[in-house]
Amino acid sequence: MIELEVYAAGVRDMDKIMELDSNLGVVPDLRYKVDSNHDIVYMEFGEDPSVNVDHIRSIFRNLSLDARFVGDIPEQLRSKNKTQRLL
């Protein structure tokens, strides 16, 4: 199981929660809950997630929310298109 916490100021608004539910509800193997008292979204993914942090960030951005990831981002959720440093 892979866990991720996202702080998004304004997610406590019921309209934002409903919109977020419609966007996150289609992501396979994702369980999540919203802590509306603290503007935190807790997410749990299966071992092989179908999304990465860029996709998650874009979901929040489309709702006019600024997603801030709490703690380290798990390796499985990091973007795979990193550039390599030339020596």
Backbone as numpy.savetxt, mean C-alpha at the origin, in Angstrom:
# Nx Ny Nz CAx CAy CAz Cx Cy Cz
3.89 -14.73 4.93 3.06 -13.57 4.93 3.95 -12.33 4.93
3.58 -11.36 4.13 4.32 -10.10 4.01 3.42 -8.99 4.54
3.97 -8.19 5.45 3.20 -7.12 6.06 3.73 -5.77 5.65
2.81 -4.82 5.52 3.17 -3.45 5.15 2.20 -2.50 5.83
2.74 -1.43 6.39 1.90 -0.40 7.00 2.06 0.88 6.20
0.94 1.55 5.94 0.94 2.78 5.17 0.23 3.86 5.97
0.91 4.98 6.15 0.28 6.16 6.77 -0.21 7.04 5.64
-1.47 7.42 5.68 -2.05 8.29 4.66 -3.01 9.26 5.33
-2.52 10.47 5.55 -3.35 11.49 6.21 -4.63 11.71 5.40
-5.78 11.65 6.06 -7.05 11.85 5.39 -7.80 10.58 5.09
-7.18 9.42 5.34 -7.85 8.16 5.02 -8.98 7.87 6.00
-9.11 8.65 7.06 -10.20 8.44 8.01 -11.55 8.89 7.46
-11.57 9.65 6.37 -12.81 10.08 5.73 -13.51 8.86 5.15
-14.79 8.69 5.44 -15.52 7.49 5.01 -15.55 7.34 3.49
-15.62 8.43 2.76 -15.60 8.35 1.29 -14.26 7.80 0.80
-13.18 8.22 1.43 -11.85 7.73 1.06 -11.72 6.24 1.39
-12.27 5.83 2.52 -12.23 4.42 2.91 -12.98 3.57 1.89
-14.13 4.05 1.45 -14.92 3.30 0.47 -14.20 3.21 -0.87
-13.60 4.31 -1.30 -12.84 4.30 -2.55 -11.62 3.38 -2.44
-10.95 3.44 -1.31 -9.79 2.58 -1.09 -10.21 1.12 -1.10
-11.34 0.81 -0.51 -11.85 -0.55 -0.50 -12.11 -1.06 -1.91
-12.66 -0.22 -2.76 -12.94 -0.66 -4.13 -11.65 -0.87 -4.93
-10.58 -0.13 -4.60 -9.31 -0.29 -5.31 -8.46 -1.43 -4.76
-8.43 -1.59 -3.45 -7.62 -2.65 -2.86 -8.33 -4.00 -2.87
-9.64 -3.99 -2.98 -10.40 -5.23 -2.97 -10.13 -6.14 -4.15
-9.59 -5.60 -5.22 -9.32 -6.41 -6.42 -7.90 -6.98 -6.44
-7.07 -6.62 -5.49 -5.69 -7.12 -5.44 -5.71 -8.53 -4.86
-5.21 -9.51 -5.62 -5.23 -10.90 -5.13 -4.36 -11.08 -3.88
-4.78 -11.95 -2.99 -4.04 -12.30 -1.77 -3.70 -11.12 -0.88
-4.56 -10.11 -0.87 -4.34 -8.95 0.00 -5.44 -8.89 1.05
-5.02 -8.83 2.29 -5.94 -8.56 3.39 -5.48 -7.25 4.01
-6.42 -6.41 4.37 -6.05 -5.11 4.91 -7.12 -4.62 5.87
-6.72 -3.68 6.71 -7.69 -3.00 7.57 -7.21 -1.57 7.73
-8.17 -0.69 7.94 -7.91 0.73 8.07 -8.10 1.13 9.53
-7.07 1.74 10.10 -7.17 2.31 11.44 -7.51 3.78 11.25
-8.80 4.08 11.28 -9.24 5.44 10.96 -8.90 6.44 12.06
-8.58 5.96 13.25 -8.18 6.88 14.32 -6.77 7.44 14.10
-5.94 6.68 13.39 -4.54 7.08 13.21 -4.13 7.21 11.75
-5.06 7.10 10.81 -4.78 7.21 9.37 -3.75 6.18 8.90
-3.86 4.97 9.40 -2.95 3.88 9.04 -3.73 2.78 8.33
-3.13 2.24 7.27 -3.69 1.08 6.58 -2.70 -0.06 6.78
-3.15 -1.15 7.39 -2.34 -2.34 7.60 -2.63 -3.32 6.48
-1.58 -3.82 5.82 -1.77 -4.73 4.70 -0.99 -6.02 4.93
-1.59 -7.13 4.52 -0.94 -8.44 4.56 -1.07 -9.08 3.19
0.06 -9.48 2.63 0.10 -10.12 1.32 0.52 -11.56 1.47
0.23 -12.36 0.44 0.74 -13.72 0.38 2.23 -13.69 0.10
2.83 -14.85 -0.03 4.29 -14.94 -0.22 4.75 -14.38 -1.57
3.89 -14.39 -2.57 4.27 -13.89 -3.89 3.28 -12.81 -4.31
3.47 -11.57 -3.82 2.49 -10.50 -4.10 2.45 -10.13 -5.59
1.28 -9.76 -6.04 1.09 -9.39 -7.45 1.27 -7.90 -7.69
1.54 -7.14 -6.65 1.75 -5.70 -6.77 3.07 -5.32 -6.09
3.52 -4.09 -6.37 4.70 -3.58 -5.68 4.35 -2.23 -5.06
5.31 -1.60 -4.41 5.03 -0.35 -3.71 4.65 0.77 -4.67
5.16 0.73 -5.89 4.78 1.76 -6.86 3.29 1.68 -7.18
2.78 0.47 -7.32 1.35 0.27 -7.59 0.51 0.71 -6.40
0.94 0.35 -5.20 0.23 0.75 -3.99 0.22 2.27 -3.86
1.36 2.88 -4.09 1.47 4.34 -4.01 0.53 5.00 -5.03
0.41 4.44 -6.23 -0.46 5.02 -7.26 -1.94 4.90 -6.87
-2.30 3.83 -6.18 -3.69 3.69 -5.71 -4.02 4.82 -4.75
-3.12 5.08 -3.82 -3.36 6.16 -2.86 -3.32 7.53 -3.55
-2.42 7.70 -4.49 -2.31 8.98 -5.20 -3.58 9.27 -5.99
-4.18 8.25 -6.59 -5.43 8.43 -7.34 -6.58 8.88 -6.44
-6.45 8.62 -5.15 -7.46 9.05 -4.18 -7.07 10.36 -3.50
-6.05 11.01 -4.02 -5.51 12.27 -3.45 -5.00 12.07 -2.04
-4.39 10.92 -1.79 -3.78 10.62 -0.50 -2.28 10.42 -0.71
-1.49 10.92 0.23 -0.05 10.78 0.17 0.35 9.57 1.02
0.73 8.46 0.37 1.09 7.24 1.08 2.53 7.34 1.59
2.68 7.13 2.88 4.00 7.09 3.52 4.15 5.72 4.16
5.15 4.99 3.73 5.34 3.63 4.22 6.04 3.67 5.58
5.50 2.91 6.52 6.02 2.88 7.89 6.98 1.70 8.00
8.20 1.98 8.40 9.19 0.91 8.54 9.81 0.54 7.21
10.49 -0.60 7.22 11.17 -1.09 6.03 10.15 -1.69 5.05
10.41 -1.48 3.78 9.58 -2.08 2.74 10.13 -3.48 2.46
9.29 -4.50 2.56 9.76 -5.87 2.29 10.32 -6.00 0.87
11.33 -6.82 0.74 12.02 -7.01 -0.55 11.05 -7.44 -1.65
10.06 -8.27 -1.33 9.11 -8.78 -2.32 8.23 -7.68 -2.90
8.10 -6.55 -2.19 7.24 -5.47 -2.65 8.01 -4.32 -3.31
9.32 -4.41 -3.30 10.12 -3.34 -3.91 10.05 -3.43 -5.43
10.26 -2.31 -6.07 10.23 -2.26 -7.53 11.36 -3.11 -8.10
11.06 -3.83 -9.13 12.05 -4.71 -9.76 12.86 -3.98 -10.82
12.48 -2.76 -11.17 13.14 -2.06 -12.25 14.21 -1.09 -11.73
15.01 -1.53 -10.79 16.07 -0.69 -10.27 17.21 -0.61 -11.28
17.88 0.49 -11.27 19.03 0.63 -12.15 20.27 0.14 -11.44
21.23 -0.30 -12.22 22.48 -0.77 -11.64 23.53 0.32 -11.79
24.38 0.38 -10.82 25.46 1.36 -10.84 26.57 0.88 -11.76
27.01 1.75 -12.66 28.11 1.41 -13.55 29.43 1.67 -12.86
30.34 0.76 -13.02 31.66 0.92 -12.38 32.66 1.51 -13.33
